[in-house]
């Protein structure tokens, strides 16, 4: 029974880690290399993550530079960046793509906060779904006589406690991201 609870906690923590990587790719006012992690480039007929095709640097707080390993990929990389939902306009000098990050408007910041809230709610739902699945396993085991009612109650309490901790972690991550987005 303890291994089931620990497995559930591991899966819940995975959902929270996934939220962290989604938040890292959510654009704020500052440049970060993780902003481009989710961009897929059509390279040689295959969709490939941009970080596998280029060096990405942050030379200034509001500028990203992308240096493709193969210069012939520059038009494909630019196209992928333009088609992404980041709202960035690339410019290149033949070897390096420059991505200046414009100042976010108040309206755009509020939209990004809404996106962050949606992502956080999806993470909360994922954590609660894991809780539901584990509790259903325990109830099935109790019906089949594998565990007692007392053990079932203790397991339910433990799973709920761990669920609450992970939901709290999601809420704390959301609060930090919201403050980062709204920072001028």
C-alpha positions in Angstrom: 0.0 0.0 0.0 2.8 2.4 0.8 4.4 1.8 -2.6 1.1 2.8 -4.2 1.0 6.0 -2.2 4.7 6.8 -3.1 4.0 6.0 -6.7 1.1 8.4 -6.7 3.2 11.1 -5.0 5.9 10.6 -7.7 3.3 11.0 -10.5 1.9 14.1 -8.8 5.3 15.6 -8.5 5.8 14.9 -12.2 2.7 16.9 -13.0 4.1 19.8 -10.9 7.4 19.6 -12.7 5.7 19.6 -16.0 3.9 22.8 -15.0 7.3 24.3 -14.1 8.6 23.6 -17.6 5.4 25.0 -19.2 5.8 28.1 -17.0 9.4 28.5 -18.1 8.3 28.6 -21.8 5.7 31.3 -20.9 7.0 34.7 -22.0 7.6 37.4 -19.5 9.4 40.7 -19.9 12.8 39.0 -19.6 14.7 36.9 -22.1 15.3 33.3 -21.2 16.6 30.4 -23.3 13.7 28.2 -22.1 11.4 30.5 -24.0 12.3 28.7 -27.2 12.4 25.1 -25.9 9.0 24.2 -27.2 9.5 25.5 -30.8 9.6 22.7 -33.4 11.6 23.4 -36.6 11.0 21.4 -39.8 14.6 20.3 -40.3 15.4 17.9 -43.1 11.8 16.8 -43.2 11.5 16.1 -39.5 10.1 18.3 -36.7 13.0 18.9 -34.3 13.2 21.0 -31.1 15.0 24.3 -31.8 17.6 23.7 -29.0 18.8 20.6 -30.8 19.5 22.7 -34.0 21.1 25.8 -32.6 22.9 27.6 -29.8 20.6 30.0 -27.9 22.1 32.8 -25.9 20.8 35.7 -23.8 23.3 38.6 -24.5 21.0 41.2 -23.0 17.9 41.2 -20.7 15.6 41.8 -23.7 17.4 40.0 -26.5 17.8 36.3 -27.5 20.2 35.2 -30.2 19.9 31.9 -32.1 22.9 30.5 -34.0 21.9 27.5 -36.0 24.6 24.8 -36.4 23.7 24.7 -40.1 23.3 28.1 -41.7 21.0 26.7 -44.4 18.5 26.2 -41.5 18.1 29.9 -40.8 14.9 30.4 -42.9 13.3 27.3 -41.4 14.2 28.5 -37.9 12.8 32.0 -38.6 9.6 30.5 -40.0 9.1 28.3 -36.9 9.6 31.3 -34.6 7.2 33.4 -36.6 4.6 30.7 -36.5 4.9 30.2 -32.7 2.6 31.9 -30.3 5.5 33.9 -28.8 4.8 37.1 -30.8 8.5 37.5 -31.6 9.9 38.9 -34.9 13.2 37.4 -35.9 15.9 39.3 -37.8 19.2 37.7 -39.1 22.6 38.8 -40.3 23.3 35.6 -42.2 24.7 33.6 -39.3 22.7 34.7 -36.2 19.0 35.2 -35.7 18.2 38.1 -33.2 15.0 38.1 -31.3 14.3 41.3 -29.5 11.7 41.0 -26.8 9.3 43.9 -26.9 8.0 45.5 -23.7 4.7 43.7 -22.8 1.6 45.8 -22.7 -0.7 45.7 -19.7 -3.3 43.9 -21.7 -0.8 41.3 -22.9 0.4 40.8 -19.3 -3.2 40.1 -18.2 -3.6 37.6 -21.1 -0.4 35.8 -20.0 -1.7 35.7 -16.4 -4.9 34.0 -17.7 -2.8 31.5 -19.6 -0.7 30.8 -16.5 -4.0 30.3 -14.5 -5.2 27.8 -17.1 -1.9 25.9 -17.0 -2.0 25.8 -13.2 -5.6 24.5 -13.2 -4.6 21.7 -15.7 -1.8 20.7 -13.3 -4.3 20.7 -10.3 -6.7 18.5 -12.3 -3.8 16.1 -13.2 -2.9 15.8 -9.5 -6.5 15.2 -8.5 -6.9 12.6 -11.2 -4.0 10.7 -9.8 -5.6 10.9 -6.4 -8.8 9.6 -7.7 -7.1 6.7 -9.5 -5.2 5.7 -6.4 -8.2 5.9 -4.1 -10.2 3.8 -6.6 -7.4 1.2 -6.4 -7.6 1.2 -2.6 -11.4 0.9 -2.6 -11.2 -2.1 -5.0 -8.6 -3.7 -2.8 -10.8 -3.2 0.3 -13.8 -4.8 -1.5 -11.7 -7.8 -2.4 -10.6 -8.1 1.2 -6.9 -7.2 0.6 -7.0 -4.3 3.0 -9.1 -3.5 6.1 -11.4 -0.5 6.4 -9.0 1.1 8.9 -6.1 0.7 6.5 -8.2 2.2 3.7 -9.0 5.2 5.9 -5.4 5.8 6.8 -4.4 5.4 3.1 -7.1 7.9 2.0 -5.9 10.4 4.6 -2.2 10.0 3.5 -3.1 10.4 -0.2 -5.2 13.5 0.5 -2.4 15.0 2.5 0.1 14.5 -0.3 -2.5 15.8 -2.8 -2.9 18.9 -0.8 0.8 19.4 -0.7 1.2 19.2 -4.4 -1.8 21.5 -5.1 -0.2 24.0 -2.7 3.0 23.7 -4.7 1.1 24.5 -7.9 -0.5 27.5 -6.2 2.9 28.8 -5.1 4.4 28.4 -8.5 1.4 30.2 -10.0 1.8 33.1 -7.6 5.5 33.5 -8.4 4.8 33.3 -12.2 2.0 35.8 -11.9 4.3 38.3 -10.0 7.0 37.7 -12.7 4.6 38.4 -15.5 3.1 41.5 -13.9 6.5 43.0 -13.0 7.3 46.0 -15.2 
